[in-house]
Amino acid sequence: QAAPARMVIQAPTTISTKNKIAQRIGVILYPSYVMRNVLFNRFEGNSLHINPSGNLTVTGLGKSRFYIIPTGNTEIWQQVDITVREPQMRLTSSGKIRLNNGRIRIV
């Protein structure tokens, strides 16, 4: 059975508490024919929970740190830091409030 030689992580760096889109940590293992077994280990922080599929659930404000470990080659683990923050008003480049269909846009 082949072991992964490289791993690419796709994860958000910040998440707003008002975010309505489901967030997840995506993992791509190379070569592509290896088994896609990965462990998501929360190391510190309680602002996020993660399930075995990599889906994130916001539980509060703060910073959480995860270790992503492929089971076929644990030496290529990576660390991911994600911050959960309060929602903010979106501004234009000139500093004015950005509107979305006449309503204030919050991100």
C-alpha distances in whole Angstrom, upper triangle without the diagonal:
4,7,10,13,16,17,20,22,25,28,32,34,37,37,41,42,43,40,40,37,33,31,28,25,23,19,18,14,14,12,13,10,8,8,12,13,15,18,22,24,28,29,33,35,36,37,34,31,28,26,22,22,24,27,30,33,36,38,41,42,40,37,33,30,27,24,21,17,14,12,9,11,15,17,17,19,22,26,27,31,33,37,39,42,45,46,48,50,49,52,53,53,56,56,57,56,53,54,52,54,57,55,54,50,48,45
4,7,9,12,14,17,20,23,25,29,31,34,35,39,40,42,39,38,35,32,30,26,23,21,17,15,11,10,9,10,8,6,8,11,12,14,18,21,23,27,28,31,34,35,36,32,30,27,25,22,22,23,26,29,32,35,37,39,40,38,35,32,29,25,22,19,16,12,11,8,9,13,14,14,17,20,23,25,29,31,35,37,40,43,44,46,48,47,49,50,50,53,53,54,53,51,52,50,52,55,53,52,48,46,42
4,6,9,11,15,17,20,23,27,28,31,32,36,37,39,36,36,33,30,28,24,21,19,15,13,9,9,8,10,9,6,8,10,10,12,15,18,20,23,24,28,31,32,32,29,28,24,23,20,20,20,24,26,30,33,34,36,37,35,32,28,25,22,18,15,12,9,9,5,6,10,11,11,13,16,20,22,26,28,31,34,37,41,41,43,46,44,47,47,47,51,50,52,51,48,50,48,51,53,51,49,46,44,40
4,6,7,11,13,17,19,23,25,28,29,33,35,36,33,34,30,28,25,21,18,16,12,10,6,5,6,8,9,6,8,9,10,11,14,16,19,22,23,26,29,30,30,27,26,23,22,19,18,18,22,24,28,30,32,34,34,32,29,26,23,20,17,13,11,8,9,6,6,9,10,9,11,13,17,19,23,25,29,31,34,38,38,40,42,41,43,44,43,47,47,48,47,45,46,45,47,50,48,46,42,40,37
4,7,11,14,17,20,24,25,28,30,34,36,37,34,35,32,29,26,23,19,17,13,11,8,6,7,10,11,9,12,12,13,13,16,18,20,23,24,27,29,31,31,29,28,25,24,22,21,20,24,26,30,32,34,35,35,33,29,27,23,20,17,14,12,10,12,9,8,10,9,8,11,13,17,19,23,25,29,31,35,38,39,40,42,41,43,43,43,46,46,48,47,45,46,45,48,50,48,47,43,41,37
4,7,10,14,16,20,21,25,27,30,32,34,31,32,29,26,23,20,16,14,10,8,6,5,7,10,12,11,13,12,13,13,15,17,19,21,22,25,27,29,29,26,25,22,23,20,19,18,22,23,27,29,31,33,32,30,26,24,21,18,15,12,11,10,12,11,9,11,10,7,10,11,14,16,20,22,26,28,31,35,35,36,39,37,39,39,39,42,42,44,43,41,43,41,44,47,45,43,39,37,33
4,7,10,13,16,18,21,23,27,29,30,27,28,25,23,19,16,12,10,7,6,5,6,9,10,13,11,12,10,12,10,13,14,16,18,19,22,24,25,25,22,22,19,19,17,16,15,18,20,23,25,28,29,29,27,23,21,18,15,13,9,9,8,12,11,10,11,11,7,8,8,12,13,17,18,22,25,28,31,32,33,35,34,36,37,36,40,39,41,40,38,40,38,41,43,41,40,36,34,30
4,7,10,13,15,18,20,24,26,28,24,25,22,20,17,14,10,8,6,5,7,8,11,12,15,14,15,12,14,12,14,14,16,18,19,22,23,25,24,21,21,18,19,17,16,14,17,18,22,23,26,27,27,25,21,19,17,15,13,10,11,11,15,15,14,14,14,10,10,9,11,11,15,16,20,22,25,28,29,30,32,30,32,33,33,36,36,38,36,34,36,35,37,40,38,36,32,30,27
4,6,10,12,15,16,20,22,24,21,22,19,17,13,11,7,6,5,7,9,12,14,14,17,16,16,13,14,11,13,12,14,15,17,19,20,21,20,17,17,15,16,15,13,11,13,14,18,19,22,23,23,21,18,16,14,12,11,8,11,11,15,16,15,15,15,11,10,8,9,8,12,13,16,19,21,25,25,26,29,27,30,31,31,34,33,35,34,32,33,32,35,37,35,33,29,27,23
4,7,10,13,14,17,20,21,18,19,16,14,11,8,6,5,6,8,12,14,17,16,19,18,18,15,16,14,15,13,16,16,18,19,20,21,19,16,17,14,16,16,13,11,12,13,16,18,21,22,21,20,17,16,14,13,13,11,14,14,18,19,19,18,19,15,14,11,12,9,12,12,15,17,19,22,22,23,26,24,26,27,28,31,30,32,30,28,30,28,31,33,31,29,26,24,20
4,6,9,10,14,16,18,15,16,14,12,8,7,5,6,9,12,15,17,20,19,22,21,21,17,17,14,15,12,14,14,16,17,16,17,15,13,14,12,14,15,13,10,10,10,13,14,17,18,17,16,14,12,12,11,12,11,14,16,19,21,20,19,20,17,14,12,11,7,9,8,11,13,16,19,19,20,23,22,24,26,26,30,28,30,28,26,28,27,30,32,29,27,23,21,17
4,6,7,11,13,15,12,14,12,11,8,8,7,10,12,15,18,21,24,23,26,25,24,21,21,18,18,15,16,15,17,17,16,16,14,12,14,13,16,17,16,12,12,10,13,13,16,16,15,14,12,12,12,12,14,14,18,19,23,25,24,23,23,20,18,14,13,9,9,7,9,10,12,15,15,17,19,18,21,22,23,26,25,26,24,23,24,23,27,28,26,24,20,18,14
4,7,10,13,15,13,16,15,14,11,11,10,13,15,18,20,23,26,25,29,27,27,23,23,20,19,16,17,15,16,15,14,16,13,12,15,15,18,19,18,15,14,12,14,13,16,15,14,12,10,10,11,12,14,15,19,21,24,26,25,23,23,20,18,14,12,8,7,5,6,9,11,14,15,16,18,18,20,22,22,25,23,25,24,23,25,24,28,29,26,24,20,18,14
4,7,10,12,10,14,13,13,10,12,12,15,18,21,24,26,29,28,31,30,29,26,25,22,21,18,18,16,17,16,14,14,11,11,14,15,18,20,19,16,15,12,13,11,14,13,11,10,9,10,12,14,17,17,21,24,27,29,28,26,27,24,21,18,15,11,9,5,5,6,7,10,11,12,15,15,18,20,21,24,21,23,21,20,22,22,25,26,23,21,17,14,11
4,7,8,7,10,10,10,8,11,12,15,18,21,25,28,30,29,32,31,30,26,26,22,22,18,19,16,18,17,14,14,10,10,13,14,17,19,18,15,13,10,10,8,11,11,10,10,10,11,13,15,18,19,22,25,27,30,30,28,28,26,23,20,17,13,11,7,6,5,6,9,9,11,14,14,18,20,22,24,22,23,21,20,21,20,23,25,21,19,16,12,9
4,5,5,9,10,11,11,14,16,19,22,25,28,31,34,33,35,34,33,29,29,26,25,21,22,19,21,19,16,15,11,12,15,16,19,22,21,18,15,12,11,9,11,10,9,11,12,13,16,18,21,22,26,28,31,34,33,31,32,30,27,23,21,17,14,11,9,6,5,6,5,8,11,12,16,19,21,23,20,21,18,17,18,18,21,22,19,16,13,10,7
4,6,9,11,11,12,15,17,20,24,27,30,33,36,34,37,36,34,30,29,27,25,22,22,19,21,19,15,14,10,11,13,16,18,22,21,18,15,12,10,7,9,8,8,10,12,14,17,19,22,23,27,29,32,35,34,32,34,31,28,25,22,19,16,12,10,7,6,6,6,10,13,15,18,22,24,26,23,23,20,19,20,19,22,23,19,17,15,11,9
4,6,9,11,12,16,19,21,25,28,31,35,37,35,38,37,35,31,31,29,27,24,25,22,24,22,19,17,14,14,16,18,20,23,22,20,17,14,12,10,12,11,11,14,16,17,21,22,25,26,29,31,34,37,37,35,36,34,31,28,25,21,19,15,13,10,9,8,6,10,12,13,17,20,23,25,22,21,18,17,17,16,19,19,16,14,12,8,7
4,6,8,9,12,15,18,22,25,28,31,34,32,34,34,32,28,28,26,25,22,23,21,23,22,19,18,14,13,15,16,18,21,19,17,14,12,11,9,12,13,13,15,16,17,19,20,23,23,27,29,31,34,34,32,34,31,28,25,23,19,18,14,13,10,10,10,8,11,13,14,17,20,22,25,23,22,19,17,18,16,19,20,17,15,12,9,7
4,6,9,13,16,18,22,25,28,31,34,31,34,33,31,28,28,26,26,23,24,23,25,24,22,20,16,15,16,17,18,21,19,17,13,12,11,11,14,15,16,18,19,19,22,22,25,25,28,29,32,34,35,33,35,32,29,27,25,21,20,17,16,13,14,13,12,14,16,16,20,22,25,27,25,24,21,19,18,16,18,20,17,16,14,11,10
4,6,10,13,15,19,21,25,28,30,28,30,30,28,24,25,23,23,20,23,21,24,24,22,20,17,15,15,15,16,19,16,14,11,11,11,11,15,16,17,19,19,19,21,20,23,22,25,26,29,31,32,31,32,29,27,24,23,19,19,16,16,14,15,15,14,16,18,17,21,23,25,28,26,26,23,20,20,18,20,22,19,19,15,14,11
4,7,11,12,16,19,22,26,28,25,28,27,25,21,22,20,20,17,19,18,22,21,19,18,15,12,13,12,12,15,12,11,7,7,8,10,13,15,17,18,18,17,18,18,20,19,22,23,25,28,29,28,29,27,24,22,21,17,17,14,15,14,16,17,16,19,20,20,24,26,28,31,29,29,26,24,24,21,24,26,23,22,19,17,14
4,7,9,13,16,20,23,25,23,26,25,23,19,20,17,17,14,17,16,19,19,17,16,13,11,11,10,11,14,11,9,6,6,8,9,13,15,15,16,15,14,15,14,17,16,19,20,23,25,26,25,26,23,21,18,17,14,14,11,12,12,14,16,16,18,20,20,23,25,27,30,28,29,26,24,25,23,25,27,25,23,20,17,14
4,6,10,13,16,20,22,20,22,21,20,16,16,14,14,11,14,14,17,18,17,16,14,11,11,8,9,11,8,5,4,5,9,11,14,16,17,17,15,14,14,12,14,12,16,17,19,22,22,21,23,20,17,15,15,12,13,11,13,13,16,19,19,21,24,23,26,28,29,33,31,32,29,27,28,26,29,31,28,27,23,21,18
4,7,10,13,17,19,18,20,19,17,14,14,11,11,9,12,12,15,16,16,16,15,12,11,9,10,10,8,5,7,7,11,13,16,18,18,18,15,13,12,10,11,9,12,13,16,19,19,18,19,16,14,12,11,9,11,10,13,14,18,21,21,23,26,25,28,29,30,34,32,33,31,29,30,29,31,34,31,29,26,23,20
4,7,10,13,16,14,17,16,15,11,12,10,12,11,14,15,18,20,20,20,19,16,15,12,12,11,9,7,9,11,14,17,20,22,22,21,19,16,15,13,13,10,12,12,16,17,17,17,19,15,14,12,13,11,14,13,17,18,21,24,24,26,28,27,29,31,31,35,34,35,33,31,32,30,32,35,33,31,27,25,22
4,7,10,13,11,14,13,12,8,10,8,10,10,14,16,18,20,21,22,21,18,17,14,14,12,10,9,12,14,17,20,23,24,25,23,20,18,16,13,12,9,10,9,13,14,14,14,15,12,11,10,12,12,15,15,19,21,24,27,27,29,31,30,32,34,34,37,37,38,36,34,35,33,36,38,36,35,31,29,25
4,7,9,8,11,10,11,8,10,10,13,14,17,19,21,24,25,26,25,22,21,17,17,15,13,12,15,17,21,23,26,28,28,27,24,21,19,16,15,11,12,10,13,13,13,15,16,12,12,12,15,14,18,19,22,24,27,30,30,32,34,32,34,35,35,39,38,40,38,36,37,35,38,40,38,37,33,31,28
4,6,6,9,7,8,7,9,9,13,14,17,20,22,25,26,27,27,24,23,19,19,16,15,14,18,20,24,26,29,31,31,29,26,23,21,17,15,12,11,8,11,10,10,12,13,10,11,12,15,16,20,21,25,27,30,33,33,35,37,36,38,39,38,42,42,43,42,39,41,39,41,44,42,41,37,35,31
3,5,8,7,10,10,12,13,16,18,21,23,25,28,30,31,30,27,26,23,23,20,18,18,21,24,27,30,32,34,34,32,29,26,24,21,18,15,14,11,13,11,11,14,14,11,13,14,18,19,23,24,28,30,33,36,36,38,40,38,40,40,40,44,43,45,44,41,43,41,44,46,45,43,39,38,34
4,6,6,10,10,13,15,18,20,23,26,27,30,32,34,33,30,29,25,25,22,20,20,23,26,30,32,35,37,37,35,32,29,26,23,21,17,16,13,14,12,12,15,16,13,16,17,21,22,25,27,31,33,36,39,39,40,42,40,42,43,42,46,46,48,46,44,45,43,46,49,47,46,42,40,37
4,6,8,9,12,14,18,20,23,26,28,31,32,33,32,29,28,24,23,20,18,19,21,24,28,31,34,36,36,35,32,29,27,23,21,17,16,13,15,13,14,17,18,15,17,18,21,22,25,27,30,32,35,38,38,39,41,39,41,42,42,45,45,46,45,42,43,41,43,46,45,44,40,39,35
4,7,9,12,14,18,21,24,27,29,32,34,35,34,31,29,25,24,20,19,20,23,26,30,33,35,38,38,37,34,31,29,25,23,19,17,14,15,12,14,17,19,17,19,20,24,24,28,29,33,34,38,41,41,42,44,42,45,45,45,49,49,50,48,46,46,44,46,49,48,47,43,42,38
4,6,9,11,15,18,21,24,26,29,31,32,32,29,27,23,22,18,17,18,22,25,28,31,33,36,36,35,32,29,26,23,20,16,14,11,11,8,11,14,15,14,16,18,21,22,26,27,31,33,36,39,40,41,44,42,45,45,45,49,49,50,48,46,47,45,47,50,48,47,43,41,38
4,6,9,13,16,19,22,24,28,29,30,30,27,24,21,19,15,14,16,19,22,26,29,31,33,34,33,30,27,25,21,19,15,13,9,9,8,11,13,16,15,15,18,21,21,25,26,30,31,35,38,38,40,43,42,44,45,46,49,49,50,48,45,46,44,46,49,47,46,42,40,37
4,6,10,13,16,19,22,25,26,27,26,23,21,17,15,12,11,12,16,19,22,25,27,30,31,30,27,24,22,18,16,12,11,8,9,9,11,13,15,14,14,15,18,18,22,23,26,28,31,34,34,37,39,38,41,42,42,46,45,46,44,42,43,40,43,45,43,42,38,36,33
4,7,10,13,17,19,22,24,24,25,21,19,15,13,10,10,11,15,18,21,24,26,28,29,28,26,22,20,16,14,11,9,6,6,7,10,11,14,13,12,14,17,17,21,22,25,27,30,33,34,37,39,38,41,43,43,47,46,47,45,43,43,41,44,46,44,43,39,37,33
4,7,10,13,15,19,20,21,21,18,16,13,11,8,9,9,13,15,18,21,23,25,26,25,22,18,16,12,10,7,6,4,6,8,10,9,12,11,10,11,13,14,17,18,22,23,27,30,31,34,36,36,39,40,41,44,43,44,42,40,41,39,42,44,42,40,37,34,31
4,6,10,12,15,17,18,19,16,13,10,10,7,9,9,12,14,17,19,20,23,24,22,20,16,14,10,8,6,5,6,7,10,11,10,13,12,10,11,12,13,16,17,20,22,25,29,30,33,36,35,38,40,41,44,42,44,42,40,41,40,42,44,42,40,36,34,30
4,7,9,12,14,14,15,12,10,7,8,7,8,7,10,11,13,16,17,19,20,19,16,12,10,7,6,5,7,9,10,14,14,12,15,13,10,10,10,10,12,13,17,18,22,25,26,29,32,32,35,37,38,41,39,40,38,37,38,37,40,41,38,36,33,30,27
4,6,9,11,12,14,12,10,8,10,9,12,10,13,12,14,16,16,18,19,17,15,11,9,5,5,6,8,11,12,16,15,12,15,14,11,11,10,10,12,13,16,18,21,25,27,29,33,33,36,38,39,42,40,41,39,38,39,38,41,43,40,37,34,31,28
4,6,8,9,10,9,8,8,10,11,14,11,13,11,13,13,13,15,15,14,11,7,6,4,6,9,11,14,16,19,19,16,18,17,13,12,10,9,10,11,13,15,18,21,24,26,30,31,33,36,37,39,37,39,37,36,37,36,39,41,37,35,32,29,25
4,7,10,12,11,11,11,14,15,17,15,16,15,16,16,15,16,16,14,11,8,6,5,7,10,12,16,17,20,19,16,17,17,13,12,9,10,10,12,14,16,19,22,25,27,31,32,34,37,37,40,38,39,38,37,39,38,42,43,39,37,34,30,27
4,7,9,10,11,12,15,17,19,16,17,15,15,14,14,13,13,10,8,6,5,7,10,13,16,19,21,24,23,20,20,20,16,14,11,11,10,11,12,13,16,20,23,25,29,30,32,35,36,38,36,37,35,35,37,37,40,41,37,35,32,28,25
4,6,7,9,12,15,18,19,16,16,13,13,11,10,10,9,7,6,4,6,9,12,15,18,22,23,27,26,23,24,23,19,17,13,12,10,10,10,10,13,16,19,22,26,27,30,33,33,36,33,34,33,32,34,34,37,38,34,31,29,25,22
4,6,7,11,14,17,18,16,15,12,11,9,7,7,8,7,8,6,9,11,14,17,20,23,24,28,27,24,26,25,21,19,16,14,12,11,11,10,13,15,18,21,25,27,30,33,34,36,33,34,32,32,33,33,36,36,33,30,28,24,22
4,7,10,14,17,18,15,14,10,9,6,5,4,5,5,6,6,10,11,15,17,21,24,25,29,28,26,27,25,22,19,16,14,11,9,8,6,9,12,15,18,21,23,26,29,31,33,30,31,29,28,29,29,32,33,29,26,24,20,18
4,7,10,13,14,11,10,6,6,5,5,7,9,9,8,6,9,10,13,15,18,21,23,26,26,23,25,23,20,18,15,12,11,8,9,8,11,14,16,19,23,24,27,30,31,34,31,32,30,29,30,29,32,33,29,27,24,21,18
4,7,10,12,9,8,6,5,7,7,10,12,12,12,9,11,10,13,14,17,19,20,24,24,22,24,23,19,18,15,13,13,11,12,11,15,17,19,22,26,27,30,33,34,37,35,35,33,32,32,31,34,35,32,30,27,24,21
4,7,8,6,6,5,6,9,10,13,15,15,14,10,11,9,11,11,14,16,17,21,21,19,22,20,17,16,14,12,13,12,14,14,17,20,21,24,27,28,31,34,35,38,36,36,34,33,33,32,34,36,33,31,28,25,22
4,5,5,6,7,8,12,13,16,19,19,17,14,14,12,13,12,14,15,16,20,21,19,22,21,18,17,16,15,16,15,17,17,21,23,24,27,30,31,34,36,38,41,39,39,37,35,35,34,36,38,35,33,30,27,25
4,6,8,10,12,15,17,20,22,22,20,16,16,12,13,11,12,12,13,16,18,17,20,19,16,16,16,15,17,17,20,20,24,26,27,30,33,33,36,39,40,43,41,42,39,38,38,36,38,41,38,36,33,30,27
4,6,9,12,15,18,21,22,22,20,17,17,14,14,12,13,13,14,17,18,18,21,19,17,16,17,15,18,17,20,20,23,26,26,29,32,31,35,36,38,41,39,40,37,35,36,34,36,38,36,34,31,29,25
4,6,10,13,15,18,19,19,17,14,13,11,12,10,12,13,15,17,18,17,20,18,15,14,14,12,14,13,16,16,20,22,23,26,28,28,31,33,34,38,36,37,34,33,33,31,34,36,33,32,28,26,23
4,7,10,13,16,17,18,16,14,14,12,14,13,16,17,18,21,22,21,23,21,18,17,16,14,15,13,15,15,18,20,21,23,26,26,29,31,33,36,34,35,32,30,30,29,31,33,30,29,26,23,20
4,7,10,12,14,14,13,11,12,11,14,13,17,18,20,23,24,22,24,22,19,17,15,13,13,10,12,11,14,17,17,20,23,24,27,29,31,34,32,32,30,28,29,27,30,31,28,27,24,21,18
4,6,9,12,13,13,12,14,13,16,17,20,22,23,27,27,25,27,25,22,20,18,15,15,12,12,10,13,15,16,20,22,23,27,30,31,34,32,32,29,28,28,27,29,31,27,26,23,20,17
4,6,8,10,11,10,13,14,18,18,22,24,26,29,29,27,29,27,24,21,19,15,14,11,10,7,10,12,13,17,20,21,25,28,29,32,29,29,27,26,26,25,28,29,25,23,21,17,15
4,7,9,11,11,14,15,19,20,23,26,27,31,31,28,30,29,25,23,20,17,15,13,12,9,11,12,15,18,22,23,27,30,32,34,31,31,29,28,29,28,30,31,28,25,23,20,18
4,7,9,10,14,16,20,21,25,28,29,33,33,30,31,30,26,24,20,18,15,12,10,7,9,10,12,16,19,22,25,28,30,32,29,29,27,27,27,27,30,30,26,24,22,18,16
4,7,9,13,16,20,22,25,28,30,34,33,30,31,29,26,23,20,17,13,11,8,5,6,7,11,14,17,19,22,26,27,29,26,27,24,25,26,26,29,29,26,23,21,17,15
4,7,10,13,17,20,23,26,29,32,31,28,28,27,23,20,17,14,11,9,6,5,7,10,13,15,19,21,23,26,27,29,26,28,26,26,28,28,31,32,28,25,23,19,17
4,7,10,14,16,20,23,25,28,27,24,25,23,20,17,13,10,7,6,4,6,9,12,15,17,21,22,24,27,28,30,27,29,27,27,29,29,33,33,30,27,24,21,18
4,7,10,13,16,20,22,25,24,21,22,20,17,14,11,8,6,5,6,8,11,15,18,20,23,24,27,30,30,33,30,32,30,30,31,31,34,35,32,29,26,23,20
4,7,10,13,17,19,22,21,18,18,17,13,11,7,6,5,6,9,11,15,18,21,23,26,27,29,32,32,35,32,34,33,32,34,33,37,38,35,32,29,26,22
4,6,10,13,15,18,17,14,16,14,10,8,6,5,6,8,11,14,17,21,23,25,28,28,31,33,34,37,35,36,35,34,35,35,38,39,36,34,30,27,24
4,6,10,12,15,14,11,12,11,7,6,5,6,9,11,15,17,21,24,26,28,32,31,34,36,36,39,38,39,38,37,38,37,41,42,39,37,33,30,27
4,7,10,12,11,9,11,9,6,5,6,7,11,13,17,19,22,26,27,29,32,32,34,36,36,40,38,40,38,37,38,37,40,42,39,37,34,31,27
4,6,9,8,6,8,7,5,7,9,11,14,17,20,22,26,30,31,33,36,36,38,40,40,43,42,44,42,40,42,41,44,46,43,41,37,35,31
4,6,6,6,8,7,7,9,12,14,18,19,23,25,29,32,33,35,38,37,40,41,42,45,44,45,44,42,43,42,45,47,44,43,39,36,33
4,6,6,9,10,9,12,15,17,21,22,26,28,32,35,36,38,41,41,43,45,45,49,47,49,47,45,47,45,48,50,47,46,42,39,36
4,6,9,10,11,14,17,19,23,25,29,31,34,38,39,41,44,43,45,47,47,50,49,51,49,47,48,47,49,52,50,48,44,42,38
4,5,6,8,12,15,18,21,24,28,30,34,37,38,40,43,42,44,46,45,49,48,50,48,47,48,47,50,52,49,47,44,41,38
4,6,6,10,12,15,19,22,25,28,31,35,36,38,41,41,43,44,44,48,46,48,47,45,47,46,49,51,48,46,43,40,36
4,6,9,12,16,19,22,26,28,32,35,37,39,42,41,43,44,43,47,46,48,47,46,47,46,50,51,49,47,43,41,37
4,7,10,13,17,20,23,26,29,33,34,36,39,38,40,41,40,44,43,45,44,42,44,43,46,48,46,44,40,38,34
4,7,10,14,17,20,23,26,30,31,33,36,35,37,39,39,42,41,43,42,40,42,41,44,46,43,41,38,35,31
4,7,10,13,17,20,23,27,28,30,32,32,34,35,35,38,37,39,38,37,39,38,41,43,40,38,34,32,28
4,7,10,13,17,20,23,25,27,30,29,31,33,33,36,35,37,35,34,36,36,39,41,38,35,32,29,25
4,7,10,13,16,20,22,23,26,26,28,30,30,33,31,33,32,31,33,32,35,37,34,32,28,25,22
4,7,10,13,17,19,20,23,23,26,28,28,31,29,31,29,29,31,30,34,35,32,29,26,23,19
4,7,10,13,15,17,20,20,23,25,26,29,27,28,26,26,28,27,31,32,29,26,23,19,16
4,6,10,12,14,17,18,21,23,24,27,24,26,24,24,26,25,29,30,26,23,21,17,14
4,7,9,12,16,17,20,23,24,26,24,25,23,22,24,24,27,27,24,21,18,15,12
4,6,9,12,14,17,20,22,24,21,21,19,19,21,21,25,25,22,18,16,12,10
4,6,10,13,16,19,21,23,19,20,17,18,19,19,23,22,19,16,14,10,9
4,7,9,13,16,19,20,17,17,14,14,15,16,19,19,15,12,10,6,6
4,6,9,13,15,16,13,13,11,11,13,14,18,17,14,10,9,6,5
4,6,10,13,14,11,10,7,8,10,11,15,14,11,7,6,5,6
4,7,10,12,9,9,6,6,8,10,14,13,11,8,6,6,6
4,7,8,5,5,5,5,9,11,15,14,13,10,8,9,10
4,5,5,5,6,5,9,12,15,14,14,12,11,12,13
4,5,8,10,9,13,15,18,18,18,15,14,15,15
4,6,9,10,13,16,19,18,18,16,15,17,18
4,7,9,12,15,18,17,16,14,13,14,15
4,6,9,13,15,14,13,11,11,13,15
4,6,10,13,11,10,7,8,10,12
4,7,10,9,8,6,6,9,11
4,6,5,5,5,6,9,12
4,5,5,6,6,9,12
4,6,8,9,13,15
4,7,9,13,16
4,6,9,13
4,6,10
4,7
4
